[in-house]
Amino acid sequence: MFKKLTALFFILPFSFSVFGQDNLSPKQLLTEMLAAQNKLNYEISYVQIAGAEIDTYRYRHVYNEGKSYAQLATLEGGKQEIIQRDNLISYFHSNYNPFSIRGSQIIDNLPNIVNADFSRIEKHYDFINMGRNRIADRLVQTVRILPKDNFRYQYVVFIEEKTHLLLGSDMLDQDGNLLERFRVVNFYIDDQMTQPLTDALSKLPTPPVLDKATPPKNKLSWQAGWLPQGFAVLNNYLTKTDEDTIESRLYSDGLFSFTIYVSNNILPENQENVWKQGSFTIYSESTKDKEVTIIGQIPLTTAKRIVQEIKSN
């Protein structure tokens, strides 16, 4: 079945017209998409393709009395489930004990475009209307999110014309090669699902809540000498083990993110390690006393430059 689905997803886009019935600008379409994702009551089944990995999921979402409730579940293999009850996200997996964290949205196994800050990223990306297409037998508006530099990836998103729900997205590298694909294959909107789903999720037991890591009291021993424009620090962390102290910073430009880790070097000097999986890059480089590793959704050339320009405080 997946071979048939994959072949279907790679059909060239249709070109019906430039704008839909409401003639919204690309940014307005993206803003309406976020509102639809967060405020409508709906269920979608979708396929996510990243490299050689193909996974299928079902996502249910309801918005009731100012609170969001959601359920994300795998449809194949071992059962995995993520539950949102307002600002509490709970994880259930057969390979580890269930746990909960504080958060406003489920971000796992969904395209990061659904959590983007479009007012922030428009300084560094162009929003381009690419015309109409068809996803899950529905007409969609196609919007390309194109970076203004060559240091990050791009997106193509498919927004349903009537509901403005996201029905598909492609993350592409600088040369237009596919890194990650999201495709809805079935969806429906039903306000009658609100109370049953809210009641069902509210009755589930709440796993222990993990405390957030405490930011270090003192400044970290390093700083980034160069970053692509728009990337800013979200969090600083200091993790101590029996043998080492690992300092890390999380950066984001409002769409993509990466984390830099700095620890004592245990590898030969000037050694490099590179690993790529879909949109994720892992790159590490060692000096005589430090090992610097970067993990995130950025091109390898960008990751290398960031690591090589790390400076000690």
C-alpha positions as CSV (number, residue, x, y, z in Angstrom):
1,M,0.0,0.0,0.0
2,F,2.8,2.4,0.9
3,K,4.3,2.1,-2.6
4,K,1.0,3.2,-4.1
5,L,0.6,6.0,-1.7
6,T,4.2,7.2,-2.2
7,A,3.8,7.2,-6.0
8,L,0.6,9.2,-5.6
9,F,2.3,11.8,-3.4
10,F,4.9,12.5,-6.0
11,I,2.5,13.5,-8.7
12,L,3.4,16.9,-10.1
13,P,1.2,19.8,-8.7
14,F,-1.8,21.0,-10.5
15,S,-2.1,24.6,-11.5
16,F,-5.8,25.6,-11.4
17,S,-5.4,29.2,-10.6
18,V,-3.3,31.6,-8.5
19,F,-5.7,32.4,-5.7
20,G,-8.7,30.7,-4.1
21,Q,-12.1,32.1,-3.6
22,D,-11.2,34.3,-0.6
23,N,-8.1,35.8,-2.3
24,L,-6.0,35.7,0.9
25,S,-2.4,36.7,0.8
26,P,0.2,33.9,1.4
27,K,0.8,35.2,5.0
28,Q,-2.9,35.4,5.6
29,L,-3.3,31.8,4.5
30,L,-0.6,30.7,6.8
31,T,-2.1,32.6,9.7
32,E,-5.5,31.2,9.0
33,M,-3.9,27.7,8.9
34,L,-2.5,28.1,12.4
35,A,-6.0,29.3,13.7
36,A,-7.7,26.3,12.1
37,Q,-5.1,23.8,13.5
38,N,-5.7,25.2,17.0
39,K,-9.4,26.1,17.1
40,L,-11.3,23.5,14.9
41,N,-12.5,20.1,16.1
42,Y,-11.2,17.6,13.6
43,E,-9.5,14.2,13.0
44,I,-6.8,13.5,10.4
45,S,-5.0,10.4,9.3
46,Y,-1.6,11.1,7.7
47,V,1.6,9.7,6.4
48,Q,5.0,11.2,7.3
49,I,8.0,10.4,5.1
50,A,11.6,11.2,6.3
51,G,14.4,9.7,4.3
52,A,13.7,5.9,4.1
53,E,11.2,6.1,7.1
54,I,7.5,6.0,6.4
55,D,5.1,6.3,9.4
56,T,1.4,6.6,9.7
57,Y,-0.5,8.5,12.4
58,R,-4.0,9.6,13.5
59,Y,-4.4,13.0,15.2
60,R,-7.6,14.2,16.9
61,H,-8.0,17.7,18.2
62,V,-10.8,19.5,20.0
63,Y,-11.1,23.0,21.3
64,N,-13.5,23.3,24.3
65,E,-14.0,26.3,26.6
66,G,-10.7,27.8,25.7
67,K,-8.7,24.6,26.2
68,S,-7.2,22.3,23.7
69,Y,-7.4,18.5,23.9
70,A,-5.6,16.3,21.4
71,Q,-4.5,12.7,20.8
72,L,-1.7,11.5,18.5
73,A,-1.4,7.8,17.9
74,T,0.7,5.5,15.6
75,L,-1.3,3.3,13.3
76,E,1.3,0.6,12.7
77,G,3.8,-1.3,14.7
78,G,4.1,-0.8,18.4
79,K,1.4,1.4,20.0
80,Q,2.6,4.9,20.8
81,E,0.4,7.7,22.0
82,I,0.7,11.3,23.0
83,I,-2.2,13.0,24.8
84,Q,-2.7,16.7,25.3
85,R,-5.0,18.0,28.1
86,D,-4.8,21.8,28.0
87,N,-1.2,22.6,29.0
88,L,-0.2,19.1,29.9
89,I,1.4,16.7,27.3
90,S,1.5,13.0,28.3
91,Y,3.6,10.3,26.5
92,F,2.7,6.6,26.4
93,H,5.2,4.2,24.9
94,S,5.7,0.4,25.3
95,N,9.5,0.9,25.7
96,Y,9.5,3.3,28.6
97,N,7.4,4.4,31.6
98,P,4.8,7.1,30.7
99,F,5.6,10.7,31.6
100,S,4.2,14.2,31.2
101,I,5.6,17.6,30.4
102,R,4.2,21.1,30.4
103,G,3.4,22.5,27.0
104,S,0.8,24.2,24.9
105,Q,0.9,21.9,21.8
106,I,1.9,18.4,20.7
107,I,5.0,19.0,18.5
108,D,6.2,15.4,18.0
109,N,5.6,13.7,14.6
110,L,4.0,16.8,13.2
111,P,5.6,19.3,10.7
112,N,7.1,22.2,12.6
113,I,5.3,24.5,10.2
114,V,2.2,24.1,12.5
115,N,4.2,25.9,15.3
116,A,5.8,28.6,13.3
117,D,5.8,32.3,14.2
118,F,5.1,33.8,10.8
119,S,5.3,37.4,12.0
120,R,8.8,36.7,13.2
121,I,10.1,34.6,10.2
122,E,8.8,36.9,7.5
123,K,12.0,39.0,8.0
124,H,14.1,36.1,6.8
125,Y,11.7,34.2,4.5
126,D,9.5,35.0,1.5
127,F,5.9,33.7,1.3
128,I,5.0,32.9,-2.3
129,N,1.6,31.7,-3.5
130,M,2.1,28.8,-5.9
131,G,-1.5,28.2,-7.0
132,R,-4.0,25.4,-6.3
133,N,-3.4,21.7,-5.9
134,R,-5.4,18.7,-4.6
135,I,-4.7,16.8,-1.4
136,A,-6.9,14.1,0.1
137,D,-9.4,14.9,-2.7
138,R,-9.7,18.5,-1.5
139,L,-8.6,21.7,-3.2
140,V,-5.7,23.4,-1.5
141,Q,-3.7,26.6,-1.8
142,T,0.0,26.0,-2.2
143,V,2.4,28.4,-0.4
144,R,6.2,28.2,-0.7
145,I,8.2,29.5,2.3
146,L,11.6,30.4,0.8
147,P,14.5,31.6,2.9
148,K,16.2,34.8,1.8
149,D,19.7,33.2,2.4
150,N,21.2,29.8,1.7
151,F,21.7,28.8,5.4
152,R,18.4,27.1,6.1
153,Y,15.8,24.9,4.5
154,Q,12.5,25.8,2.8
155,Y,8.9,24.6,3.0
156,V,6.0,24.0,0.6
157,V,2.6,23.8,2.4
158,F,-0.8,22.8,1.1
159,I,-3.7,24.6,2.9
160,E,-7.3,23.4,2.4
161,E,-9.4,26.2,0.8
162,K,-12.6,25.9,2.9
163,T,-11.3,25.0,6.4
164,H,-7.7,26.3,6.1
165,L,-6.4,23.1,7.7
166,L,-2.9,21.9,6.7
167,L,-3.3,18.9,4.5
168,G,0.3,18.6,3.3
169,S,3.8,19.9,3.5
170,D,7.3,19.3,2.0
171,M,10.5,20.3,3.6
172,L,13.2,20.9,1.0
173,D,16.9,21.6,1.1
174,Q,18.6,24.5,-0.7
175,D,18.6,22.5,-4.0
176,G,15.0,21.5,-3.8
177,N,15.6,17.9,-2.7
178,L,12.9,16.4,-0.5
179,L,13.9,16.0,3.1
180,E,10.5,15.4,4.8
181,R,7.0,14.9,3.6
182,F,3.6,15.2,5.4
183,R,0.4,14.1,3.7
184,V,-3.1,13.9,5.1
185,V,-5.0,11.0,3.5
186,N,-8.3,11.4,5.3
187,F,-9.9,14.0,7.5
188,Y,-13.2,15.2,8.8
189,I,-14.5,18.1,11.0
190,D,-17.1,17.3,13.5
191,D,-18.1,19.5,16.5
192,Q,-20.0,16.5,17.9
193,M,-16.7,14.8,18.8
194,T,-15.8,17.6,21.3
195,Q,-17.5,16.3,24.4
196,P,-16.8,12.5,23.9
197,L,-13.1,13.1,23.2
198,T,-12.7,15.6,26.1
199,D,-14.4,13.3,28.5
200,A,-12.3,10.3,27.4
201,L,-9.0,12.1,27.6
202,S,-9.9,13.7,31.0
203,K,-10.5,10.3,32.5
204,L,-7.0,8.9,31.6
205,P,-4.5,8.7,34.4
206,T,-1.9,11.4,34.4
207,P,1.8,10.1,34.3
208,P,4.4,11.9,36.5
209,V,5.3,15.4,35.3
210,L,9.0,15.9,34.5
211,D,10.4,19.1,35.9
212,K,12.1,21.3,33.3
213,A,15.9,21.5,33.5
214,T,17.2,24.3,35.6
215,P,19.1,27.0,33.6
216,P,22.6,27.5,34.8
217,K,23.1,30.3,37.3
218,N,26.4,31.4,35.7
219,K,27.1,32.1,32.1
220,L,28.2,29.2,29.9
221,S,31.9,29.0,29.0
222,W,31.2,29.6,25.3
223,Q,29.2,31.6,22.8
224,A,28.3,31.3,19.1
225,G,30.6,33.5,17.0
226,W,28.3,33.3,14.0
227,L,24.6,32.4,13.4
228,P,22.3,32.8,10.4
229,Q,20.2,36.0,10.9
230,G,17.1,35.5,12.9
231,F,18.3,32.6,15.1
232,A,18.2,33.4,18.8
233,V,18.8,31.5,22.1
234,L,15.7,29.9,23.6
235,N,17.3,28.1,26.5
236,N,20.6,27.4,28.2
237,Y,21.3,24.1,30.0
238,L,24.0,22.7,32.1
239,T,24.1,18.9,32.6
240,K,26.6,17.2,34.9
241,T,27.5,13.5,34.6
242,D,30.0,11.4,36.6
243,E,32.7,12.1,34.0
244,D,31.8,15.4,32.3
245,T,29.9,18.6,32.2
246,I,27.8,19.3,29.1
247,E,26.8,22.9,28.3
248,S,24.1,23.3,25.7
249,R,22.0,26.1,24.0
250,L,18.8,25.7,22.0
251,Y,18.4,28.2,19.1
252,S,15.4,28.9,16.8
253,D,14.4,31.3,14.1
254,G,10.7,30.7,14.6
255,L,10.6,27.8,12.1
256,F,13.7,25.7,12.4
257,S,15.8,24.9,15.5
258,F,19.1,23.4,16.5
259,T,21.0,22.7,19.7
260,I,24.7,23.2,20.4
261,Y,26.5,20.9,22.9
262,V,29.9,21.6,24.3
263,S,31.8,19.1,26.5
264,N,35.3,18.1,27.4
265,N,37.1,16.4,24.5
266,I,37.6,12.7,24.6
267,L,38.3,12.3,20.8
268,P,41.4,12.8,18.8
269,E,42.0,16.5,17.9
270,N,40.4,17.8,14.7
271,Q,38.2,14.7,14.3
272,E,34.9,15.3,12.6
273,N,31.7,13.2,12.7
274,V,28.7,13.7,10.4
275,W,25.3,12.0,10.5
276,K,22.2,12.9,8.3
277,Q,18.7,11.5,8.7
278,G,16.0,13.2,6.7
279,S,16.0,16.9,7.7
280,F,18.2,16.4,10.8
281,T,21.9,17.0,10.8
282,I,24.3,15.9,13.5
283,Y,27.8,17.3,13.2
284,S,30.6,17.3,15.8
285,E,34.2,18.6,15.7
286,S,36.9,18.2,18.4
287,T,39.7,20.6,19.4
288,K,42.5,19.9,21.9
289,D,40.2,20.5,24.9
290,K,36.6,20.6,23.7
291,E,34.1,18.7,21.7
292,V,31.4,20.7,20.0
293,T,28.2,19.0,18.6
294,I,25.3,20.5,16.8
295,I,22.0,18.7,16.2
296,G,19.0,20.2,14.3
297,Q,17.2,20.9,11.1
298,I,19.8,22.9,9.3
299,P,22.1,22.2,6.3
300,L,25.5,20.6,6.9
301,T,27.4,23.6,5.6
302,T,25.6,25.8,8.1
303,A,26.2,23.4,10.9
304,K,29.9,23.3,10.1
305,R,30.3,27.1,10.1
306,I,28.4,27.5,13.4
307,V,30.6,24.8,15.1
308,Q,33.9,26.2,13.7
309,E,33.1,29.7,14.9
310,I,32.3,28.8,18.6
311,K,34.2,31.1,20.9
312,S,35.2,30.7,24.5
313,N,34.1,33.3,27.0
